[in-house]
């Protein structure tokens, strides 16, 4: 659980706006299938735990973009999709995020 704060907006520039909170468990790293609770609503998400920056960020799938800065949210991680990676280009990063989102959708489709 944490308060949403403004991030670097790198994923947003690639078409994947995220909500960002402080990462409490620095043993976590990589991309996860997740659910984000905003108020009384839960949203499927692809989440990225970055212990180097101390940030847990999540791209909410099928969510109408709106600013959540200052709101308290909960990000529940379910399954690690992949380890953290460095990318040489924005195109490579965008492709990896799109693949992560597809894997998250598949993960939750199998759970339904």
Secondary structure by P-SEA (a helix, b strand, c coil): cbbbbbcccccccccbbbbbcccccccccccccbbbbcccbbbbbbbbbbccccbbbbbcccccccccccbbbbbbbccccccccccccaaaaaaaaaaaaaaaaaaaaaac
